[in-house]
Amino acid sequence: AQSVTQLGSHVSVSEGALVLLRCNYSSSVPPYLFWYVQYPNQGLQLLLKYTTGATLVKGINGFEAEFKKSETSFHLTKPSAHMSDAAEYFCAVSAPTFTGGGNKLTFGTGTQLKVEL
Amino acid sequence: DGGITQSPKYLFRKEGQNVTLSCEQNLNHDAMYWYRQDPGQGLRLIYYSQIVNDFQKGDIAEGYSVSREKKESFPLTVTSAQKNPTAFYLCASSKSLGREDQPQHFGDGTRLSIL
């Protein structure tokens, strides 16, 4: 079975500071990894994904994440936080566990990012 | 613009009442999903469907039912058997069978509350 752990349910940074949101996964097979962002009362929007190939993945809004197999991690970073980055962020892992196909996503419990002036 | 439309945005349920949440997609996706979101618990899978006229229980299906009569539509009914229905419900879709590398696309959710 696969699982995701997001360390820190709340993270606060100053505007212009580095954003680091942590995600560790557990999977018995090579995983596919995703980061989603959720603004209040909205659905989830894909930030970036890792499937195969380059381990440093760039996404939208200046975010990036690095897949580290040896550490089973997929931490999300952004060099300089902006007020508009304040939202909840979810890490998710996918693996071929469905019978009949499709992709089952297992989500972490989320990290609320606060950006202060 | 292609996307997923959930309606209504807010819904109130009385005791003993069934309510149905609508989810429509025009992305031509085969697979559709329903999640429940509670504060601090992430997203939990209620039901999913890979193809028309077929659906499977997820992790927390008790008290819920679904149908998939059309590719575009995947309504969720919250029955009176669901004793704690207050939550934010999210519908999602993904492109095709057996493609775990494909991301899921989400609607904007329905917030259900008990009267």
Contacts between the chains, C-beta under 8 A, distances in Angstrom:
chain1	res1	chain2	res2	distance
A	9	B	40	6.6
A	32	B	100	5.5
A	32	B	101	4.9
A	34	B	103	6.0
A	36	B	106	7.8
A	41	B	9	7.9
A	41	B	88	8.0
A	41	B	108	7.6
A	41	B	109	7.0
A	41	B	111	7.2
A	42	B	108	5.3
A	42	B	109	6.9
A	43	B	4	7.5
A	43	B	6	7.8
A	43	B	90	5.7
A	43	B	92	7.9
A	43	B	106	3.5
A	43	B	107	5.2
A	43	B	108	4.7
A	43	B	109	5.4
A	44	B	43	7.8
A	44	B	90	7.0
A	44	B	92	7.8
A	44	B	104	8.0
A	44	B	106	4.4
A	45	B	106	7.3
A	46	B	103	4.8
A	46	B	105	7.7
A	49	B	101	7.5
A	49	B	103	5.7
A	51	B	101	4.1
A	52	B	101	7.8
A	90	B	42	6.6
A	90	B	43	7.2
A	94	B	100	4.5
A	94	B	101	7.4
A	95	B	100	6.3
A	96	B	98	7.5
A	96	B	100	5.2
A	98	B	50	7.8
A	98	B	100	8.0
A	100	B	50	5.4
A	100	B	56	7.9
A	100	B	97	7.1
A	101	B	31	7.8
A	101	B	50	5.9
A	101	B	96	7.8
A	101	B	97	3.4
A	101	B	98	3.6
A	101	B	99	7.6
A	102	B	30	7.9
A	102	B	31	4.4
A	102	B	48	6.6
A	102	B	50	4.9
A	102	B	94	6.7
A	102	B	97	6.1
A	102	B	98	7.2
A	102	B	99	7.9
A	102	B	100	7.9
A	103	B	31	7.4
A	103	B	94	5.6
A	103	B	99	6.3
A	103	B	100	4.0
A	103	B	101	7.5
A	103	B	102	6.1
A	103	B	104	7.1
A	104	B	45	7.1
A	104	B	48	7.6
A	104	B	100	7.8
A	105	B	43	7.9
A	105	B	45	8.0
A	105	B	104	6.0
A	107	B	42	4.3
A	107	B	43	4.5
A	108	B	42	5.8
A	109	B	40	6.1
A	109	B	41	6.1
A	109	B	42	4.3
A	110	B	40	7.6
A	110	B	42	5.6
